[in-house]
Amino acid sequence: MSDLIITGNLLLAFLLGGLIGWFREKEGRAAGMRTHILVALGAALFMTASIQLAAAHAGADPARLAAGVVTGIGFIGAGCILQTGSGVRGITTAASIFITSAVGLSAGAGFYLSAITGAVLTVVALEVIREVEIRIIKTKPRE
């Protein structure tokens, strides 16, 4: 994997994580742009390192570091979820962090179409579906 490709992969993860985080940020959510950028960038770095290690050492499994990222993000996501008196908060934040890590892993692996499509669909889920909930299903907007 060339230095230029690695740089492009990391930049893509940065941009896509920022895109997802921007939509969370404008809603005033705790996990905003910086959090999502760091999650995507960290996942991309782990994936890039994993691919490079596999290339340098015969028999190394590049999926092992990716699996570790998924596990680690699961713990971070679990910390975002809070039970309140009448319900649960933070599930969408946990899910957005989880999908952002998947976008970062895809970008880090060089799967650009998957990364971009995943990020775009995430934004659709965060924005368009939210509007459908509010306007059509008549769900109350969350503060």
FILO-485387 format. One record per atom (N, C-alpha, C, O): atom name; x, y, z negated; residue number from 0. Coordinates in Angstrom, 1 decimal. Layout:
N
at  u  v  w  i
CA  X  Y  Z  NUM
...
END
This chain:
143
at  u  v  w  i
N  0.9  -1.2  0.0  0
CA  0.0  0.0  0.0  0
C  0.9  1.2  0.0  0
O  1.7  1.4  -0.9  0
N  0.8  2.1  1.0  1
CA  1.6  3.2  1.1  1
C  1.3  4.3  0.1  1
O  0.1  4.4  -0.4  1
N  2.2  5.2  -0.1  2
CA  2.0  6.3  -1.0  2
C  0.8  7.2  -0.5  2
O  0.0  7.7  -1.3  2
N  0.7  7.4  0.8  3
CA  -0.3  8.2  1.3  3
C  -1.7  7.6  1.1  3
O  -2.7  8.3  0.8  3
N  -1.8  6.3  1.3  4
CA  -3.1  5.6  1.0  4
C  -3.4  5.6  -0.4  4
O  -4.6  5.9  -0.8  4
N  -2.5  5.4  -1.3  5
CA  -2.7  5.5  -2.7  5
C  -3.2  6.9  -3.1  5
O  -4.2  7.0  -3.9  5
N  -2.6  7.9  -2.6  6
CA  -3.0  9.3  -2.9  6
C  -4.4  9.5  -2.4  6
O  -5.2  10.1  -3.1  6
N  -4.7  9.1  -1.2  7
CA  -6.1  9.2  -0.6  7
C  -7.1  8.5  -1.5  7
O  -8.2  9.0  -1.7  7
N  -6.8  7.3  -1.9  8
CA  -7.7  6.5  -2.8  8
C  -8.0  7.2  -4.1  8
O  -9.1  7.3  -4.5  8
N  -7.0  7.8  -4.7  9
CA  -7.1  8.5  -5.9  9
C  -7.9  9.8  -5.7  9
O  -8.7  10.1  -6.6  9
N  -7.6  10.5  -4.7  10
CA  -8.4  11.7  -4.4  10
C  -9.9  11.4  -4.1  10
O  -10.7  12.2  -4.6  10
N  -10.1  10.3  -3.4  11
CA  -11.5  10.0  -3.2  11
C  -12.2  9.6  -4.5  11
O  -13.4  10.1  -4.7  11
N  -11.6  8.9  -5.3  12
CA  -12.1  8.6  -6.6  12
C  -12.4  9.8  -7.4  12
O  -13.5  10.0  -8.1  12
N  -11.5  10.8  -7.4  13
CA  -11.6  12.0  -8.1  13
C  -12.8  12.8  -7.6  13
O  -13.6  13.3  -8.4  13
N  -12.9  12.9  -6.3  14
CA  -14.0  13.7  -5.7  14
C  -15.4  13.0  -5.9  14
O  -16.4  13.7  -6.3  14
N  -15.5  11.7  -5.8  15
CA  -16.7  11.0  -6.0  15
C  -17.2  11.0  -7.4  15
O  -18.3  11.2  -7.8  15
N  -16.2  10.8  -8.3  16
CA  -16.5  10.9  -9.8  16
C  -17.0  12.3  -10.1  16
O  -17.9  12.5  -10.9  16
N  -16.3  13.3  -9.5  17
CA  -16.7  14.7  -9.7  17
C  -18.1  15.0  -9.2  17
O  -18.9  15.7  -9.9  17
N  -18.5  14.4  -8.1  18
CA  -19.8  14.6  -7.5  18
C  -20.9  14.0  -8.5  18
O  -21.9  14.7  -8.8  18
N  -20.7  12.8  -8.9  19
CA  -21.6  12.2  -9.9  19
C  -21.7  13.0  -11.2  19
O  -22.8  13.3  -11.7  19
N  -20.5  13.4  -11.7  20
CA  -20.5  14.2  -12.9  20
C  -21.1  15.5  -12.8  20
O  -21.7  16.0  -13.8  20
N  -21.0  16.1  -11.6  21
CA  -21.6  17.4  -11.4  21
C  -23.1  17.4  -11.6  21
O  -23.7  18.3  -12.2  21
N  -23.8  16.3  -11.1  22
CA  -25.2  16.2  -11.3  22
C  -25.6  15.9  -12.7  22
O  -26.6  16.4  -13.2  22
N  -24.7  15.3  -13.5  23
CA  -24.9  15.1  -14.9  23
C  -24.7  16.4  -15.7  23
O  -25.4  16.8  -16.6  23
N  -23.7  17.1  -15.3  24
CA  -23.3  18.4  -15.9  24
C  -24.4  19.4  -15.8  24
O  -24.7  20.1  -16.7  24
N  -25.0  19.5  -14.6  25
CA  -26.0  20.6  -14.4  25
C  -27.3  20.3  -15.1  25
O  -28.1  21.2  -15.3  25
N  -27.4  19.0  -15.6  26
CA  -28.6  18.7  -16.4  26
C  -28.2  18.8  -17.9  26
O  -29.0  18.6  -18.8  26
N  -27.0  19.3  -18.2  27
CA  -26.6  19.5  -19.6  27
C  -26.3  18.3  -20.4  27
O  -26.3  18.3  -21.6  27
N  -25.9  17.2  -19.7  28
CA  -25.6  15.9  -20.4  28
C  -24.2  16.0  -20.9  28
O  -23.3  16.7  -20.4  28
N  -24.0  15.2  -22.0  29
CA  -22.7  15.2  -22.7  29
C  -21.6  14.7  -21.7  29
O  -20.5  15.2  -21.7  29
N  -21.8  13.6  -21.0  30
CA  -20.8  13.1  -20.1  30
C  -21.0  13.8  -18.7  30
O  -21.9  13.4  -17.9  30
N  -20.2  14.8  -18.5  31
CA  -20.3  15.6  -17.2  31
C  -19.2  15.3  -16.3  31
O  -18.8  14.2  -16.1  31
N  -18.8  16.4  -15.6  32
CA  -17.8  16.3  -14.5  32
C  -16.5  15.7  -15.0  32
O  -16.0  14.7  -14.4  32
N  -15.9  16.2  -16.0  33
CA  -14.6  15.8  -16.5  33
C  -14.6  14.3  -16.9  33
O  -13.7  13.5  -16.5  33
N  -15.7  13.9  -17.6  34
CA  -15.8  12.5  -18.0  34
C  -15.9  11.6  -16.8  34
O  -15.2  10.6  -16.7  34
N  -16.7  11.9  -15.8  35
CA  -16.9  11.1  -14.7  35
C  -15.7  11.1  -13.8  35
O  -15.4  10.0  -13.2  35
N  -15.0  12.2  -13.6  36
CA  -13.8  12.2  -12.9  36
C  -12.8  11.3  -13.5  36
O  -12.1  10.5  -12.8  36
N  -12.6  11.4  -14.8  37
CA  -11.6  10.6  -15.5  37
C  -11.9  9.1  -15.4  37
O  -11.0  8.3  -15.3  37
N  -13.2  8.8  -15.5  38
CA  -13.6  7.3  -15.4  38
C  -13.3  6.8  -14.0  38
O  -12.7  5.7  -13.9  38
N  -13.7  7.6  -13.0  39
CA  -13.4  7.1  -11.6  39
C  -11.9  7.1  -11.3  39
O  -11.5  6.1  -10.7  39
N  -11.2  8.1  -11.7  40
CA  -9.8  8.1  -11.5  40
C  -9.0  7.0  -12.2  40
O  -8.1  6.4  -11.7  40
N  -9.4  6.8  -13.5  41
CA  -8.8  5.7  -14.3  41
C  -9.1  4.4  -13.6  41
O  -8.1  3.5  -13.6  41
N  -10.3  4.1  -13.2  42
CA  -10.6  2.8  -12.6  42
C  -9.8  2.7  -11.3  42
O  -9.3  1.6  -11.0  42
N  -9.7  3.8  -10.5  43
CA  -9.0  3.7  -9.3  43
C  -7.5  3.4  -9.5  43
O  -6.9  2.7  -8.8  43
N  -6.9  4.0  -10.5  44
CA  -5.5  3.8  -10.9  44
C  -5.3  2.4  -11.3  44
O  -4.3  1.7  -10.9  44
N  -6.2  1.8  -12.1  45
CA  -6.1  0.4  -12.5  45
C  -6.2  -0.5  -11.3  45
O  -5.4  -1.5  -11.2  45
N  -7.1  -0.2  -10.4  46
CA  -7.2  -1.0  -9.2  46
C  -6.0  -0.9  -8.3  46
O  -5.5  -1.9  -7.8  46
N  -5.5  0.3  -8.1  47
CA  -4.3  0.5  -7.3  47
C  -3.1  -0.3  -7.9  47
O  -2.4  -0.9  -7.2  47
N  -3.0  -0.1  -9.2  48
CA  -1.9  -0.8  -9.9  48
C  -2.0  -2.3  -9.8  48
O  -1.0  -3.0  -9.6  48
N  -3.2  -2.8  -9.9  49
CA  -3.5  -4.2  -9.8  49
C  -3.1  -4.8  -8.4  49
O  -2.5  -5.8  -8.3  49
N  -3.5  -4.0  -7.4  50
CA  -3.2  -4.4  -6.0  50
C  -1.6  -4.4  -5.8  50
O  -1.1  -5.3  -5.2  50
N  -1.0  -3.4  -6.3  51
CA  0.5  -3.3  -6.2  51
C  1.2  -4.4  -6.9  51
O  2.2  -5.0  -6.5  51
N  0.7  -4.8  -8.1  52
CA  1.3  -5.9  -8.9  52
C  1.1  -7.2  -8.1  52
O  2.0  -8.0  -8.1  52
N  -0.1  -7.4  -7.6  53
CA  -0.3  -8.6  -6.8  53
C  0.6  -8.7  -5.6  53
O  1.0  -9.8  -5.2  53
N  0.8  -7.6  -5.0  54
CA  1.7  -7.6  -3.8  54
C  3.2  -7.9  -4.2  54
O  3.9  -8.5  -3.4  54
N  3.6  -7.4  -5.4  55
CA  5.0  -7.6  -5.8  55
C  5.2  -8.9  -6.5  55
O  6.4  -9.4  -6.5  55
N  4.2  -9.6  -7.0  56
CA  4.4  -10.8  -7.7  56
C  3.5  -11.9  -7.1  56
O  2.2  -11.8  -7.3  56
N  4.0  -12.9  -6.5  57
CA  3.2  -13.9  -5.9  57
C  2.4  -14.6  -6.9  57
O  2.9  -14.9  -8.0  57
N  1.1  -14.8  -6.6  58
CA  0.3  -15.5  -7.5  58
C  -0.5  -14.6  -8.5  58
O  -1.3  -15.1  -9.3  58
N  -0.1  -13.4  -8.6  59
CA  -0.8  -12.4  -9.5  59
C  -2.2  -12.2  -9.0  59
O  -2.5  -12.2  -7.8  59
N  -3.2  -12.1  -9.9  60
CA  -4.6  -11.9  -9.5  60
C  -5.0  -10.5  -9.7  60
O  -5.1  -10.0  -10.8  60
N  -5.3  -9.8  -8.6  61
CA  -5.6  -8.4  -8.7  61
C  -7.0  -8.1  -9.3  61
O  -7.3  -7.0  -9.8  61
N  -7.8  -9.2  -9.4  62
CA  -9.1  -9.0  -10.0  62
C  -9.1  -8.9  -11.6  62
O  -10.0  -8.5  -12.2  62
N  -8.0  -9.3  -12.2  63
CA  -7.9  -9.4  -13.6  63
C  -8.0  -8.0  -14.2  63
O  -8.7  -7.7  -15.2  63
N  -7.2  -7.0  -13.7  64
CA  -7.3  -5.6  -14.2  64
C  -8.7  -5.0  -14.0  64
O  -9.2  -4.3  -14.8  64
N  -9.3  -5.3  -12.8  65
CA  -10.6  -4.8  -12.5  65
C  -11.6  -5.3  -13.6  65
O  -12.5  -4.6  -14.0  65
N  -11.5  -6.6  -13.9  66
CA  -12.4  -7.2  -14.9  66
C  -12.2  -6.5  -16.3  66
O  -13.1  -6.3  -17.0  66
N  -11.0  -6.1  -16.6  67
CA  -10.7  -5.4  -17.8  67
C  -11.3  -4.0  -17.8  67
O  -11.8  -3.6  -18.9  67
N  -11.3  -3.4  -16.7  68
CA  -12.0  -2.1  -16.6  68
C  -13.5  -2.2  -16.8  68
O  -14.0  -1.4  -17.6  68
N  -14.1  -3.2  -16.3  69
CA  -15.5  -3.4  -16.5  69
C  -15.8  -3.6  -18.0  69
O  -16.8  -3.1  -18.5  69
N  -15.0  -4.4  -18.6  70
CA  -15.2  -4.7  -20.0  70
C  -15.0  -3.4  -20.8  70
O  -15.8  -3.1  -21.7  70
N  -14.0  -2.7  -20.6  71
CA  -13.7  -1.4  -21.3  71
C  -14.8  -0.4  -21.1  71
O  -15.2  0.3  -22.1  71
N  -15.3  -0.3  -19.9  72
CA  -16.3  0.7  -19.6  72
C  -17.6  0.3  -20.3  72
O  -18.4  1.1  -20.8  72
N  -17.8  -1.0  -20.4  73
CA  -19.0  -1.5  -21.2  73
C  -19.0  -1.1  -22.6  73
O  -20.0  -0.7  -23.2  73
N  -17.8  -1.1  -23.2  74
CA  -17.7  -0.6  -24.6  74
C  -17.9  0.9  -24.7  74
O  -18.6  1.4  -25.6  74
N  -17.4  1.7  -23.8  75
CA  -17.6  3.1  -23.7  75
C  -19.1  3.4  -23.6  75
O  -19.6  4.2  -24.3  75
N  -19.7  2.7  -22.6  76
CA  -21.1  2.9  -22.4  76
C  -22.0  2.6  -23.6  76
O  -22.9  3.3  -23.9  76
N  -21.6  1.5  -24.3  77
CA  -22.3  1.1  -25.5  77
C  -22.3  2.2  -26.6  77
O  -23.2  2.5  -27.3  77
N  -21.2  3.0  -26.6  78
CA  -21.0  4.1  -27.5  78
C  -21.9  5.3  -27.2  78
O  -22.1  6.1  -28.0  78
N  -22.3  5.3  -25.9  79
CA  -23.2  6.4  -25.5  79
C  -24.6  6.3  -25.9  79
O  -25.4  7.2  -25.9  79
N  -25.0  5.0  -26.2  80
CA  -26.4  4.7  -26.4  80
C  -26.7  4.9  -27.9  80
O  -26.1  4.3  -28.8  80
N  -27.7  5.7  -28.2  81
CA  -28.2  6.0  -29.6  81
C  -29.6  5.7  -29.7  81
O  -30.5  6.0  -28.9  81
N  -30.0  5.0  -30.8  82
CA  -31.4  4.8  -31.1  82
C  -31.9  6.0  -32.0  82
O  -31.3  6.3  -33.0  82
N  -32.9  6.6  -31.5  83
CA  -33.6  7.6  -32.3  83
C  -34.8  7.1  -33.0  83
O  -35.2  5.9  -32.8  83
N  -35.5  7.9  -33.7  84
CA  -36.7  7.5  -34.4  84
C  -37.7  6.9  -33.5  84
O  -38.4  5.9  -33.8  84
N  -37.9  7.5  -32.3  85
CA  -39.0  7.1  -31.4  85
C  -38.5  6.4  -30.1  85
O  -39.3  6.0  -29.3  85
N  -37.2  6.2  -30.0  86
CA  -36.7  5.6  -28.7  86
C  -35.2  5.5  -28.7  86
O  -34.6  5.5  -29.7  86
N  -34.8  5.4  -27.5  87
CA  -33.3  5.2  -27.2  87
C  -32.9  6.3  -26.3  87
O  -33.5  6.6  -25.3  87
N  -31.7  6.9  -26.6  88
CA  -31.1  7.9  -25.7  88
C  -29.7  7.5  -25.2  88
O  -29.0  6.7  -25.9  88
N  -29.3  7.9  -24.1  89
CA  -28.0  7.7  -23.6  89
C  -27.8  6.5  -22.6  89
O  -26.7  6.2  -22.2  89
N  -28.9  5.9  -22.3  90
CA  -28.8  4.7  -21.4  90
C  -28.4  5.2  -20.0  90
O  -27.6  4.5  -19.3  90
N  -29.0  6.3  -19.5  91
CA  -28.6  6.8  -18.2  91
C  -27.2  7.2  -18.2  91
O  -26.5  7.0  -17.2  91
N  -26.7  7.8  -19.3  92
CA  -25.3  8.2  -19.3  92
C  -24.4  7.0  -19.3  92
O  -23.4  7.0  -18.5  92
N  -24.7  6.0  -20.0  93
CA  -24.0  4.8  -20.0  93
C  -23.9  4.1  -18.6  93
O  -22.9  3.7  -18.1  93
N  -25.1  4.1  -18.0  94
CA  -25.2  3.6  -16.6  94
C  -24.4  4.4  -15.6  94
O  -23.8  3.8  -14.7  94
N  -24.4  5.7  -15.8  95
CA  -23.7  6.6  -14.8  95
C  -22.2  6.4  -15.0  95
O  -21.4  6.4  -14.0  95
N  -21.7  6.2  -16.2  96
CA  -20.3  5.9  -16.5  96
C  -19.9  4.6  -15.9  96
O  -18.9  4.4  -15.3  96
N  -20.8  3.6  -16.0  97
CA  -20.6  2.3  -15.5  97
C  -20.5  2.3  -14.0  97
O  -19.5  1.7  -13.4  97
N  -21.4  2.9  -13.3  98
CA  -21.4  3.0  -11.8  98
C  -20.2  3.8  -11.4  98
O  -19.6  3.5  -10.3  98
N  -19.8  4.9  -12.1  99
CA  -18.7  5.7  -11.7  99
C  -17.4  4.9  -11.8  99
O  -16.5  5.0  -10.9  99
N  -17.3  4.0  -12.7  100
CA  -16.1  3.1  -12.8  100
C  -16.1  2.1  -11.6  100
O  -15.0  1.9  -11.0  100
N  -17.3  1.7  -11.2  101
CA  -17.3  0.8  -10.0  101
C  -16.9  1.6  -8.7  101
O  -16.3  1.1  -7.8  101
N  -17.4  2.8  -8.6  102
CA  -17.0  3.7  -7.5  102
C  -15.5  3.9  -7.5  102
O  -14.8  3.8  -6.4  102
N  -14.9  4.1  -8.7  103
CA  -13.5  4.3  -8.8  103
C  -12.7  3.0  -8.4  103
O  -11.7  3.1  -7.7  103
N  -13.2  1.9  -8.8  104
CA  -12.5  0.6  -8.5  104
C  -12.6  0.4  -6.9  104
O  -11.6  0.0  -6.3  104
N  -13.7  0.7  -6.3  105
CA  -13.9  0.6  -4.9  105
C  -12.9  1.5  -4.2  105
O  -12.3  1.1  -3.2  105
N  -12.9  2.8  -4.6  106
CA  -12.0  3.7  -4.0  106
C  -10.5  3.3  -4.1  106
O  -9.7  3.4  -3.2  106
N  -10.2  2.8  -5.3  107
CA  -8.8  2.4  -5.6  107
C  -8.4  1.2  -4.7  107
O  -7.2  1.0  -4.4  107
N  -9.4  0.3  -4.4  108
CA  -9.1  -0.8  -3.6  108
C  -9.1  -0.5  -2.1  108
O  -8.8  -1.3  -1.3  108
N  -9.5  0.7  -1.8  109
CA  -9.6  1.1  -0.4  109
C  -10.9  0.8  0.3  109
O  -10.9  0.8  1.5  109
N  -11.9  0.5  -0.5  110
CA  -13.2  0.2  0.1  110
C  -14.0  1.5  0.1  110
O  -14.9  1.7  -0.7  110
N  -13.6  2.3  1.1  111
CA  -14.2  3.7  1.2  111
C  -15.7  3.7  1.4  111
O  -16.4  4.5  0.7  111
N  -16.2  2.9  2.3  112
CA  -17.6  2.9  2.5  112
C  -18.4  2.5  1.3  112
O  -19.4  3.1  1.0  112
N  -17.9  1.5  0.6  113
CA  -18.6  1.1  -0.6  113
C  -18.5  2.2  -1.7  113
O  -19.5  2.5  -2.3  113
N  -17.4  2.8  -1.8  114
CA  -17.3  3.9  -2.8  114
C  -18.2  5.1  -2.5  114
O  -18.9  5.6  -3.4  114
N  -18.2  5.5  -1.3  115
CA  -19.0  6.7  -0.9  115
C  -20.5  6.3  -1.0  115
O  -21.3  7.1  -1.5  115
N  -20.8  5.2  -0.4  116
CA  -22.2  4.8  -0.5  116
C  -22.7  4.6  -1.9  116
O  -23.8  5.0  -2.3  116
N  -21.9  4.0  -2.8  117
CA  -22.2  3.9  -4.2  117
C  -22.4  5.2  -4.9  117
O  -23.4  5.4  -5.7  117
N  -21.6  6.2  -4.6  118
CA  -21.7  7.5  -5.2  118
C  -22.9  8.2  -4.7  118
O  -23.6  8.9  -5.5  118
N  -23.2  8.1  -3.4  119
CA  -24.4  8.8  -2.8  119
C  -25.6  8.2  -3.4  119
O  -26.5  9.0  -3.8  119
N  -25.7  6.9  -3.5  120
CA  -26.9  6.3  -4.1  120
C  -27.0  6.6  -5.6  120
O  -28.2  6.7  -6.1  120
N  -25.9  6.8  -6.2  121
CA  -26.0  7.2  -7.7  121
C  -26.6  8.6  -7.8  121
O  -27.4  8.8  -8.7  121
N  -26.1  9.5  -6.9  122
CA  -26.7  10.8  -7.0  122
C  -28.2  10.8  -6.6  122
O  -29.0  11.5  -7.3  122
N  -28.6  10.0  -5.7  123
CA  -30.0  9.8  -5.3  123
C  -30.8  9.3  -6.6  123
O  -31.8  9.8  -6.9  123
N  -30.2  8.3  -7.2  124
CA  -30.9  7.8  -8.4  124
C  -31.0  8.9  -9.5  124
O  -32.0  9.0  -10.2  124
N  -29.9  9.7  -9.7  125
CA  -29.9  10.7  -10.8  125
C  -30.8  11.9  -10.4  125
O  -31.4  12.4  -11.4  125
N  -30.9  12.2  -9.2  126
CA  -31.6  13.5  -8.8  126
C  -33.0  13.2  -8.2  126
O  -34.0  13.7  -8.7  126
N  -33.0  12.4  -7.1  127
CA  -34.3  12.2  -6.4  127
C  -35.3  11.4  -7.3  127
O  -36.4  11.7  -7.4  127
N  -34.8  10.3  -7.8  128
CA  -35.7  9.5  -8.6  128
C  -36.1  10.2  -9.8  128
O  -37.3  10.0  -10.3  128
N  -35.3  11.1  -10.4  129
CA  -35.7  11.9  -11.6  129
C  -36.9  12.8  -11.2  129
O  -37.9  12.9  -11.9  129
N  -36.8  13.4  -10.0  130
CA  -37.9  14.2  -9.5  130
C  -39.2  13.4  -9.3  130
O  -40.3  13.9  -9.6  130
N  -39.0  12.2  -8.8  131
CA  -40.2  11.4  -8.6  131
C  -40.8  11.0  -9.9  131
O  -42.1  11.1  -10.0  131
N  -40.0  10.7  -10.9  132
CA  -40.5  10.4  -12.2  132
C  -41.3  11.6  -12.8  132
O  -42.4  11.5  -13.3  132
N  -40.8  12.8  -12.6  133
CA  -41.4  14.0  -13.2  133
C  -42.7  14.4  -12.4  133
O  -43.7  14.7  -13.0  133
N  -42.6  14.4  -11.1  134
CA  -43.7  15.0  -10.3  134
C  -44.8  14.0  -9.9  134
O  -45.9  14.3  -9.9  134
N  -44.4  12.7  -9.7  135
CA  -45.4  11.7  -9.2  135
C  -45.8  10.9  -10.4  135
O  -47.0  10.7  -10.6  135
N  -44.9  10.3  -11.1  136
CA  -45.3  9.4  -12.2  136
C  -45.7  10.2  -13.5  136
O  -46.3  9.7  -14.4  136
N  -45.3  11.5  -13.5  137
CA  -45.6  12.4  -14.6  137
C  -44.9  12.1  -15.9  137
O  -45.4  12.3  -17.0  137
N  -43.7  11.6  -15.8  138
CA  -42.8  11.4  -16.9  138
C  -42.3  12.8  -17.4  138
O  -42.0  13.7  -16.6  138
N  -42.3  13.0  -18.7  139
CA  -41.8  14.2  -19.3  139
C  -40.3  14.3  -19.0  139
O  -39.6  13.4  -19.2  139
N  -39.8  15.5  -18.6  140
CA  -38.4  15.7  -18.5  140
C  -37.7  15.6  -19.8  140
O  -38.2  16.0  -20.8  140
N  -36.5  14.9  -19.8  141
CA  -35.8  14.7  -21.1  141
C  -34.9  15.9  -21.3  141
O  -34.4  16.5  -20.4  141
N  -34.7  16.3  -22.6  142
CA  -33.9  17.4  -22.9  142
C  -32.5  17.0  -23.2  142
O  -31.7  17.9  -23.5  142
END
